[in-house]
Amino acid sequence: MKNLPAGLEPNERRQQIFEAVGALCARFDDAYWRERERTHSFPTEFHQAFADGGWLGITMPRELGGSGLGVSDAALMMQIVGNSAGAISACSSIHINLFGPHAIVKHGSTEQKLKFIPPLIDGKHKVAFGVTEPDAGLDTSSISTTGRRVGDRYVISGQKMWTTTAQEANKILLLVRTTPKDQCVKPIDGLTLFYCDLDRRRIEVKAIDKMGRNAVDSNMVFIDNLEVDLESRIGNEGDGFRLLLDSLNPERILIASETIGVGKRAVDLAAKYASEREVFGRKIGANQSIQHPLAESWMALEAADLMVWHAARSYDDGRNCGAEANAAKYLAAEAAFEACDRALRTHGGVGYAKEYNIERYLREVMLMRIAPISREMILCYVAEKVLGLPRSY
Ligand SMILES: Cc1cc2nc3c(=O)[nH]c(=O)nc-3n(C[C@H](O)[C@H](O)[C@H](O)COP(=O)(O)OP(=O)(O)OC[C@H]3O[C@@H](n4cnc5c(N)ncnc54)[C@H](O)[C@@H]3O)c2cc1C
């Protein structure tokens, strides 16, 4: 990225973020990330460099050691990271720090905030996010991991799926059913949020062998009679899902911004290659069949980017931004997927070679069409909430 995104109001602080985060990312080149991907190893040095620079606390309150900045600034930081050689792997290694502890910041007690947040900012603690389960899928109200109250403790048992960074983390944010669904007024009642030690004596973590983003692990997690104290419970019993909702919109905005960063990188690399590679005695970039798809992708990415900054501004101004945050995530994932696919084809055969990195970016952005919410569910949401059509899920 050569400049601040066009849709983001420039100011001195953002220019500083742009330069400092860009310089930090530049220390970790494609060779570094290819090796992390090849060996499935967490980018510890990268994560620590962000912790040392204070960047992991960009959205955390100042009184807890953070920078107290808004989602617009955090989304800028994450677009720069996504645009770097680390692409989505780099983003995913730090992303959860920016939105994951949001429920604690907003709904935790003063003691919980003081105890839990500073170690996340300085990188001493790493957290995994355990919501998805194998038998519930996107229907979160149907999770079956249960928490049983026994005196002043809860005993938690069940299974989570896809839990990212559970190999590395020492903490886990767990959504657990504490009241059976059939005894609740609403399906989303009776779910409780816990922030507790990822105690490996009671929690077994098995890595999922997956398509891409292999520098950052995702796992099956088996929880067997994990005992947690009351201090581990965030907010009231039964309110867990509602507490999580607060962090969903900022998460979607950040993911959209990260994904656009990758798409922009792919288009830039493709344009550079197209202006150097000669076939049939001329540069391949002189062919419209090469130019037009890249030009179209540039437009699609810029348009999605405008939605990101619109959603981020709305969130920071305290306005409802559910539709805009979801739309930004949808448009970004579609535009970046197309951009990486086209960039790969622009490179011809070498696009398929790992050395050129584009195949890694393509595998990574495909994830953004699925998680943390699928493109189909975003369409369902917009149809219902914006267009007033019947709820279809
Ligand atoms: C690499 C990776 C990392 C992840 N990290 C985490 C993590 O750290 N923590 C965590 O909790 N989760 C994580 N997830 C889980 C992720 O959020 C889910 O995979 C995602 O929400 C989709 O859920 P599912 O896989 O159960 O799909 P399903 O719910 O089984 O859905 C399958 C398909 O059916 C479609 N579908 C389902 N119902 C409807 C409907 N009513 N209308 C239209 N379409 C429908 C969906 O859109 C989707 O295309 C991760 C996933 C991946 C792949």
The ligand as an SDF file (V2000), in Angstrom:
LIG
                    3D

 53 58  0  0  0  0  0  0  0  0999 V2000
   -9.7100  -21.7880    9.4730 C   0  0  0  0  0  0  0  0  0  0  0  0
  -10.9210  -21.5260   10.3420 C   0  0  0  0  0  0  0  0  0  0  0  0
  -10.7390  -20.8690   11.5420 C   0  0  0  0  0  0  0  0  0  0  0  0
  -11.8190  -20.6790   12.4160 C   0  0  0  0  0  0  0  0  0  0  0  0
  -11.6000  -20.1270   13.6600 N   0  0  0  0  0  0  0  0  0  0  0  0
  -12.6070  -20.1440   14.5730 C   0  0  0  0  0  0  0  0  0  0  0  0
  -12.3690  -19.7610   15.9340 C   0  0  0  0  0  0  0  0  0  0  0  0
  -11.2560  -19.3490   16.3190 O   0  0  0  0  0  0  0  0  0  0  0  0
  -13.3830  -19.8420   16.8160 N   0  0  0  0  0  0  0  0  0  0  0  0
  -14.6260  -20.2710   16.4660 C   0  0  0  0  0  0  0  0  0  0  0  0
  -15.5050  -20.3170   17.3190 O   0  0  0  0  0  0  0  0  0  0  0  0
  -14.8980  -20.6290   15.1700 N   0  0  0  0  0  0  0  0  0  0  0  0
  -13.9160  -20.5820   14.2380 C   0  0  0  0  0  0  0  0  0  0  0  0
  -14.1770  -20.9750   12.9330 N   0  0  0  0  0  0  0  0  0  0  0  0
  -15.5000  -21.4670   12.5850 C   0  0  0  0  0  0  0  0  0  0  0  0
  -16.2190  -20.5990   11.5850 C   0  0  0  0  0  0  0  0  0  0  0  0
  -16.6780  -19.4380   12.1990 O   0  0  0  0  0  0  0  0  0  0  0  0
  -17.3200  -21.4660   11.0020 C   0  0  0  0  0  0  0  0  0  0  0  0
  -16.7120  -22.4680   10.1790 O   0  0  0  0  0  0  0  0  0  0  0  0
  -18.2900  -20.6980   10.2210 C   0  0  0  0  0  0  0  0  0  0  0  0
  -19.0150  -19.8880   11.0970 O   0  0  0  0  0  0  0  0  0  0  0  0
  -19.2470  -21.6150    9.4530 C   0  0  0  0  0  0  0  0  0  0  0  0
  -19.8150  -22.5520   10.3160 O   0  0  0  0  0  0  0  0  0  0  0  0
  -19.8200  -24.0970    9.9530 P   0  0  0  0  0  0  0  0  0  0  0  0
  -18.4790  -24.4500    9.4630 O   0  0  0  0  0  0  0  0  0  0  0  0
  -20.3310  -24.8840   11.0920 O   0  0  0  0  0  0  0  0  0  0  0  0
  -20.8400  -24.2040    8.7380 O   0  0  0  0  0  0  0  0  0  0  0  0
  -22.3360  -24.7080    8.7580 P   0  0  0  0  0  0  0  0  0  0  0  0
  -23.1270  -23.9870    9.7960 O   0  0  0  0  0  0  0  0  0  0  0  0
  -22.3330  -26.1860    8.8080 O   0  0  0  0  0  0  0  0  0  0  0  0
  -22.8410  -24.2320    7.3200 O   0  0  0  0  0  0  0  0  0  0  0  0
  -22.4390  -24.9050    6.1290 C   0  0  0  0  0  0  0  0  0  0  0  0
  -22.9440  -24.1370    4.9140 C   0  0  0  0  0  0  0  0  0  0  0  0
  -24.3560  -24.0470    4.9430 O   0  0  0  0  0  0  0  0  0  0  0  0
  -24.7650  -22.6980    4.8340 C   0  0  0  0  0  0  0  0  0  0  0  0
  -25.9820  -22.5170    5.6290 N   0  0  0  0  0  0  0  0  0  0  0  0
  -26.2580  -23.0360    6.8540 C   0  0  0  0  0  0  0  0  0  0  0  0
  -27.4720  -22.6460    7.2480 N   0  0  0  0  0  0  0  0  0  0  0  0
  -27.9830  -21.8410    6.2800 C   0  0  0  0  0  0  0  0  0  0  0  0
  -29.1990  -21.1210    6.1050 C   0  0  0  0  0  0  0  0  0  0  0  0
  -30.1870  -21.1490    7.0100 N   0  0  0  0  0  0  0  0  0  0  0  0
  -29.3500  -20.3920    4.9810 N   0  0  0  0  0  0  0  0  0  0  0  0
  -28.3790  -20.3590    4.0450 C   0  0  0  0  0  0  0  0  0  0  0  0
  -27.2060  -21.0340    4.1380 N   0  0  0  0  0  0  0  0  0  0  0  0
  -27.0240  -21.7610    5.2490 C   0  0  0  0  0  0  0  0  0  0  0  0
  -23.6040  -21.8840    5.3650 C   0  0  0  0  0  0  0  0  0  0  0  0
  -23.6180  -20.5730    4.8270 O   0  0  0  0  0  0  0  0  0  0  0  0
  -22.4290  -22.6950    4.8710 C   0  0  0  0  0  0  0  0  0  0  0  0
  -22.1590  -22.3500    3.5220 O   0  0  0  0  0  0  0  0  0  0  0  0
  -13.1120  -21.1120   12.0300 C   0  0  0  0  0  0  0  0  0  0  0  0
  -13.3020  -21.7250   10.7800 C   0  0  0  0  0  0  0  0  0  0  0  0
  -12.2270  -21.9400    9.9480 C   0  0  0  0  0  0  0  0  0  0  0  0
  -12.4590  -22.6540    8.6350 C   0  0  0  0  0  0  0  0  0  0  0  0
  1  2  1  0
  2  3  1  0
  2 52  2  0
  3  4  2  0
  4  5  1  0
  4 50  1  0
  5  6  2  0
  6  7  1  0
  6 13  1  0
  7  8  2  0
  7  9  1  0
  9 10  1  0
 10 11  2  0
 10 12  1  0
 12 13  2  0
 13 14  1  0
 14 15  1  0
 14 50  1  0
 15 16  1  0
 16 17  1  0
 16 18  1  0
 18 19  1  0
 18 20  1  0
 20 21  1  0
 20 22  1  0
 22 23  1  0
 23 24  1  0
 24 25  2  0
 24 26  1  0
 24 27  1  0
 27 28  1  0
 28 29  2  0
 28 30  1  0
 28 31  1  0
 31 32  1  0
 32 33  1  0
 33 34  1  0
 33 48  1  0
 34 35  1  0
 35 36  1  0
 35 46  1  0
 36 37  1  0
 36 45  1  0
 37 38  2  0
 38 39  1  0
 39 40  1  0
 39 45  2  0
 40 41  1  0
 40 42  2  0
 42 43  1  0
 43 44  2  0
 44 45  1  0
 46 47  1  0
 46 48  1  0
 48 49  1  0
 50 51  2  0
 51 52  1  0
 52 53  1  0
M  END
$$$$
